[in-house]
Amino acid sequence: MQIFSVLRRTALVLGVASILASAGTARAQETVNYGVQPATMPIYIAKAIGLLGPIEKKHNIRIVLRSFASGAPENQAMAAGELQMASAGMGPAVIASARLPATLVAITILEQTAIIVPIDSKLKSVADLKGKKIAFPGEGTQQYPLLVKALADAGLKISDVKLYKTEGSQVPTLLKNKSVDAGITWDPHVSNALAAGYAKVLITAEKILPIMQGHYIGNGEYVRDDFLKRHPGVVQDLVTANVRAIDFILKNPKAAAKMWAKEIGFPEATINFSLEQKISVYSRNITPEKSTIDTFSKFLKEAKILQESDSPKVDPSFAQKALVEVK
């Protein structure tokens, strides 16, 4: 009887140990916070077509897409360690890779930005903006230096116009209400105004600063350095998922528009308009080449957004490997 009692106690102890071990394994699952915005980012399509689940299972992680209004608060969250990876406009992405413990690993969208005016506006060129009121999303955004360059190319200074700071999403409404003479914002806000029929393009980003494949570089993926060091495999799989998502977008644009509409809450017709009119452009070559980033950094330094001493950290190897993996 004593032997059986000992066996029962041993079994009980082993059972409790097994339960505790299982609980420990569950607790060990790491959450990967991925910063996003309500824009047509490929990572949303990666989620919608089921690419994130296998990555979570493979690495015992939980991927959470955390949405922000713009790149500045994304960078604040990454600086605080609240984000491990992020997708944002190239301005904030390059700033983060220069000033935060973060590295740029991919370029996922081209174009995106445009200066737009009311549909019945008599403004024909950037030079006509002298003395006009222009809505813009802030000096920390990539739209600001694009505006500065567009004005400079037309012989104007920023002091020659009246700036009105607002959220990028509010620019279409301000144009509709004739509260401003022009506005600069990014997609899908650009397409929202154009598709609704109350705005037109004055000039696109590719006309202001063509950098990559004849286009402006609109969006980048960047990673905290400590996470990159600990989990290079996770970063690789997420970059590869972005490439697979871009392939899906290029082959199935209408299906992608439907998925984005569900994920970000924008009208499907607006997203289709963006894809058809190439307001946002997608290319499977997402590699952040040094020459491309050097050109963009020079642009940001001239606009006083980066300091001369700032040197963005870039690792193109993840994008290069992704392109090999995804034929």
C-alpha positions as CSV (number, residue, x, y, z in Angstrom):
1,M,0.0,0.0,0.0
2,Q,2.9,2.4,0.8
3,I,4.4,1.7,-2.6
4,F,1.0,2.5,-4.3
5,S,0.7,5.7,-2.2
6,V,4.2,6.8,-3.2
7,L,3.4,6.1,-6.8
8,R,0.2,8.1,-6.6
9,R,2.0,11.0,-4.9
10,T,4.8,10.8,-7.6
11,A,2.1,10.8,-10.4
12,L,0.4,13.8,-8.8
13,V,3.7,15.7,-8.5
14,L,4.6,14.9,-12.1
15,G,1.1,16.0,-13.2
16,V,1.4,19.3,-11.5
17,A,4.8,19.8,-12.9
18,S,3.5,19.0,-16.4
19,I,0.7,21.6,-15.9
20,L,3.2,24.2,-14.7
21,A,5.5,23.4,-17.6
22,S,2.6,23.9,-20.0
23,A,1.7,27.2,-18.4
24,G,5.3,28.3,-18.6
25,T,5.3,27.5,-22.3
26,A,2.2,29.5,-22.9
27,R,3.6,32.4,-21.0
28,A,6.8,32.2,-23.1
29,Q,4.9,33.1,-26.2
30,E,6.3,36.5,-27.3
31,T,4.1,39.3,-28.6
32,V,5.4,41.1,-31.7
33,N,3.9,44.5,-32.0
34,Y,3.9,45.7,-35.6
35,G,3.1,49.4,-36.1
36,V,0.8,50.3,-39.0
37,Q,-1.4,53.1,-40.2
38,P,-4.9,53.0,-41.9
39,A,-3.3,53.0,-45.3
40,T,-2.9,50.4,-48.1
41,M,0.1,48.7,-46.5
42,P,1.1,45.2,-47.8
43,I,1.2,43.8,-44.3
44,Y,-2.6,44.0,-44.1
45,I,-2.8,41.8,-47.2
46,A,-0.3,39.4,-45.6
47,K,-2.7,39.1,-42.7
48,A,-5.8,38.8,-44.8
49,I,-4.4,35.9,-47.0
50,G,-3.2,34.0,-44.0
51,L,0.5,34.5,-44.1
52,L,1.0,35.6,-40.5
53,G,-0.5,32.5,-38.8
54,P,2.2,30.2,-40.0
55,I,4.9,32.7,-38.9
56,E,3.3,32.8,-35.4
57,K,3.2,29.0,-35.2
58,K,6.8,28.6,-36.4
59,H,8.3,31.1,-34.0
60,N,5.8,30.7,-31.1
61,I,4.9,34.4,-31.3
62,R,1.7,36.5,-31.5
63,I,1.8,39.2,-34.1
64,V,-0.3,42.3,-33.3
65,L,-0.9,45.1,-35.8
66,R,-1.1,48.3,-33.8
67,S,-2.5,51.3,-35.7
68,F,-1.3,54.9,-35.5
69,A,-2.5,58.0,-37.2
70,S,1.0,58.8,-38.6
71,G,4.7,57.9,-38.5
72,A,5.6,60.3,-35.6
73,P,3.6,58.4,-32.9
74,E,4.8,55.1,-34.4
75,N,8.4,56.2,-33.8
76,Q,7.6,57.4,-30.3
77,A,6.2,53.9,-29.6
78,M,9.2,52.2,-31.1
79,A,11.6,54.5,-29.1
80,A,9.7,53.4,-25.9
81,G,10.1,49.7,-26.9
82,E,6.4,49.3,-27.5
83,L,6.9,48.3,-31.1
84,Q,9.2,45.6,-32.5
85,M,8.6,46.4,-36.2
86,A,6.8,49.1,-38.0
87,S,5.5,50.2,-41.4
88,A,5.4,53.9,-42.1
89,G,6.1,56.6,-44.6
90,M,9.7,56.7,-45.7
91,G,10.3,60.0,-43.9
92,P,9.5,58.6,-40.4
93,A,11.1,55.2,-41.4
94,V,14.5,56.8,-42.3
95,I,14.4,59.1,-39.3
96,A,13.8,56.1,-37.1
97,S,16.7,54.2,-38.6
98,A,19.0,57.2,-38.1
99,R,18.0,58.3,-34.6
100,L,16.4,55.3,-32.9
101,P,17.9,51.9,-32.2
102,A,16.2,50.7,-35.4
103,T,17.1,49.5,-38.9
104,L,15.3,49.9,-42.2
105,V,14.8,46.5,-43.9
106,A,12.4,47.1,-46.9
107,I,10.7,49.6,-49.1
108,T,7.1,48.4,-49.6
109,I,5.2,51.2,-51.4
110,L,6.2,53.7,-54.0
111,E,4.6,57.1,-54.7
112,Q,1.6,57.7,-52.3
113,T,2.0,61.5,-51.8
114,A,0.5,64.4,-53.9
115,I,-0.3,68.0,-53.7
116,I,-4.0,68.3,-54.4
117,V,-6.4,71.3,-55.0
118,P,-10.2,71.7,-55.2
119,I,-11.6,70.4,-58.5
120,D,-12.6,73.8,-59.6
121,S,-9.3,75.5,-58.6
122,K,-7.7,77.9,-61.0
123,L,-4.3,76.9,-59.7
124,K,-2.3,75.3,-62.6
125,S,1.2,74.9,-61.2
126,V,3.2,74.9,-57.9
127,A,4.2,78.5,-58.7
128,D,0.6,79.5,-58.4
129,L,0.7,78.5,-54.7
130,K,2.4,81.8,-53.7
131,G,0.3,83.4,-51.0
132,K,-2.0,80.4,-50.8
133,K,-3.1,78.5,-47.8
134,I,-1.8,74.9,-47.8
135,A,-2.9,72.1,-45.5
136,F,0.0,69.8,-44.4
137,P,0.4,67.1,-41.8
138,G,3.4,68.5,-39.9
139,E,7.1,69.2,-40.2
140,G,8.0,65.7,-38.9
141,T,6.3,64.0,-41.9
142,Q,7.8,63.3,-45.3
143,Q,5.1,65.4,-46.9
144,Y,6.7,68.6,-45.5
145,P,10.1,68.3,-47.2
146,L,8.3,67.2,-50.4
147,L,6.3,70.4,-50.2
148,V,9.5,72.4,-49.5
149,K,11.2,70.9,-52.5
150,A,8.2,71.4,-54.8
151,L,8.1,75.1,-53.8
152,A,11.8,75.5,-54.2
153,D,11.7,74.0,-57.7
154,A,9.1,76.6,-58.5
155,G,11.2,79.4,-57.2
156,L,9.3,79.8,-53.9
157,K,10.2,79.6,-50.2
158,I,8.1,78.1,-47.5
159,S,7.5,81.7,-46.2
160,D,5.8,82.4,-49.5
161,V,2.8,80.3,-48.5
162,K,0.5,80.0,-45.5
163,L,0.8,76.6,-43.9
164,Y,-2.1,75.0,-42.0
165,K,-1.1,72.0,-39.9
166,T,-3.7,69.2,-39.7
167,E,-3.9,65.4,-39.8
168,G,-3.4,63.9,-43.2
169,S,-6.9,62.4,-43.1
170,Q,-8.4,65.9,-42.8
171,V,-6.9,67.3,-45.9
172,P,-9.7,66.1,-48.2
173,T,-12.4,67.6,-46.0
174,L,-10.6,70.9,-45.9
175,L,-10.4,71.0,-49.6
176,K,-14.0,70.0,-50.0
177,N,-15.0,72.9,-47.7
178,K,-12.7,75.3,-49.5
179,S,-11.0,76.0,-46.1
180,V,-7.6,75.8,-47.8
181,D,-6.4,76.4,-51.3
182,A,-4.3,73.2,-51.5
183,G,-3.1,70.3,-49.4
184,I,-0.4,67.7,-49.4
185,T,-1.2,64.3,-48.0
186,W,-0.7,60.6,-48.6
187,D,-2.8,57.7,-49.9
188,P,-5.5,56.6,-49.4
189,H,-6.4,60.2,-48.4
190,V,-5.3,61.4,-51.8
191,S,-7.5,58.8,-53.6
192,N,-10.4,59.6,-51.2
193,A,-10.5,63.2,-52.4
194,L,-9.9,62.4,-56.1
195,A,-12.4,59.5,-56.3
196,A,-15.1,61.6,-54.6
197,G,-14.7,64.2,-57.4
198,Y,-13.9,67.3,-55.3
199,A,-10.2,67.4,-55.8
200,K,-7.5,67.1,-58.5
201,V,-3.8,66.6,-58.5
202,L,-1.5,69.6,-58.8
203,I,1.7,67.6,-58.7
204,T,2.6,64.0,-57.7
205,A,5.6,62.9,-55.6
206,E,7.2,61.2,-58.6
207,K,7.4,64.6,-60.3
208,I,8.9,66.2,-57.2
209,L,11.5,63.5,-56.3
210,P,11.8,60.4,-58.5
211,I,14.2,58.1,-56.6
212,M,13.4,54.4,-57.2
213,Q,12.2,52.9,-60.5
214,G,11.2,56.4,-61.6
215,H,9.0,56.8,-58.5
216,Y,9.2,58.4,-55.1
217,I,9.7,56.0,-52.3
218,G,6.6,56.1,-50.1
219,N,6.7,53.5,-47.4
220,G,9.3,51.5,-45.4
221,E,9.5,48.6,-42.9
222,Y,11.9,49.0,-40.0
223,V,12.8,47.0,-36.9
224,R,14.1,47.6,-33.5
225,D,17.7,46.6,-33.3
226,D,17.4,44.5,-30.2
227,F,14.5,42.5,-31.7
228,L,16.5,42.1,-35.0
229,K,19.4,40.7,-33.1
230,R,17.3,38.3,-31.1
231,H,14.9,37.2,-33.8
232,P,16.4,37.6,-37.3
233,G,14.3,34.6,-38.5
234,V,11.0,36.4,-37.5
235,V,12.1,39.5,-39.3
236,Q,13.0,37.5,-42.4
237,D,9.7,35.8,-42.5
238,L,7.8,39.1,-42.1
239,V,9.8,40.7,-44.9
240,T,9.1,37.7,-47.1
241,A,5.4,37.9,-46.2
242,N,5.4,41.5,-47.4
243,V,6.8,40.3,-50.8
244,R,4.2,37.6,-51.1
245,A,1.5,40.1,-50.2
246,I,2.8,42.5,-52.9
247,D,2.8,39.7,-55.5
248,F,-0.9,39.1,-54.5
249,I,-1.7,42.8,-54.9
250,L,-0.1,42.9,-58.3
251,K,-2.0,39.8,-59.5
252,N,-5.3,40.3,-57.7
253,P,-5.8,44.1,-57.3
254,K,-9.5,44.0,-56.9
255,A,-9.4,41.2,-54.3
256,A,-6.7,43.1,-52.4
257,A,-8.9,46.3,-52.5
258,K,-11.7,44.3,-50.9
259,M,-9.4,43.0,-48.2
260,W,-7.9,46.5,-47.5
261,A,-11.4,48.0,-47.3
262,K,-12.2,45.5,-44.5
263,E,-8.9,46.0,-42.7
264,I,-8.6,49.8,-42.7
265,G,-12.2,50.9,-43.2
266,F,-11.7,52.8,-46.4
267,P,-14.2,52.5,-49.3
268,E,-13.3,49.7,-51.7
269,A,-14.0,52.0,-54.7
270,T,-11.4,54.5,-53.3
271,I,-8.7,51.8,-53.0
272,N,-9.5,50.5,-56.5
273,F,-9.1,54.1,-57.8
274,S,-5.7,54.4,-56.1
275,L,-4.5,51.2,-57.7
276,E,-5.9,52.0,-61.1
277,Q,-4.5,55.5,-61.2
278,K,-1.3,54.4,-59.6
279,I,-1.5,56.9,-56.7
280,S,0.1,54.1,-54.7
281,V,2.5,51.9,-56.6
282,Y,3.7,48.4,-55.7
283,S,6.9,46.6,-56.8
284,R,8.1,43.2,-55.6
285,N,11.7,44.6,-55.6
286,I,11.5,46.0,-52.0
287,T,15.3,46.2,-51.5
288,P,16.5,49.4,-49.8
289,E,19.6,50.0,-51.9
290,K,22.3,52.3,-50.4
291,S,22.2,54.7,-53.3
292,T,18.4,55.0,-52.9
293,I,18.6,55.7,-49.1
294,D,21.6,58.1,-49.6
295,T,19.5,60.1,-52.1
296,F,16.5,60.2,-49.8
297,S,18.7,61.1,-46.7
298,K,20.3,64.0,-48.6
299,F,16.8,65.2,-49.4
300,L,15.8,65.1,-45.7
301,K,19.0,66.8,-44.7
302,E,18.4,69.6,-47.1
303,A,15.0,70.1,-45.6
304,K,16.6,70.2,-42.1
305,I,14.6,67.1,-41.0
306,L,17.8,65.1,-40.7
307,Q,21.1,66.5,-39.3
308,E,24.3,66.2,-41.3
309,S,25.6,63.8,-38.8
310,D,22.6,61.5,-39.1
311,S,23.3,58.2,-40.8
312,P,20.4,55.8,-41.3
313,K,21.0,52.1,-40.5
314,V,19.9,49.9,-43.5
315,D,20.1,46.2,-44.0
316,P,19.0,45.1,-47.5
317,S,19.8,41.4,-46.9
318,F,16.3,40.5,-45.7
319,A,14.7,42.0,-48.8
320,Q,17.3,40.3,-51.0
321,K,16.7,36.9,-49.4
322,A,12.9,37.4,-49.7
323,L,13.2,38.0,-53.4
324,V,15.1,34.7,-53.8
325,E,12.6,32.8,-51.6
326,V,9.6,34.2,-53.5
327,K,9.9,33.3,-57.2
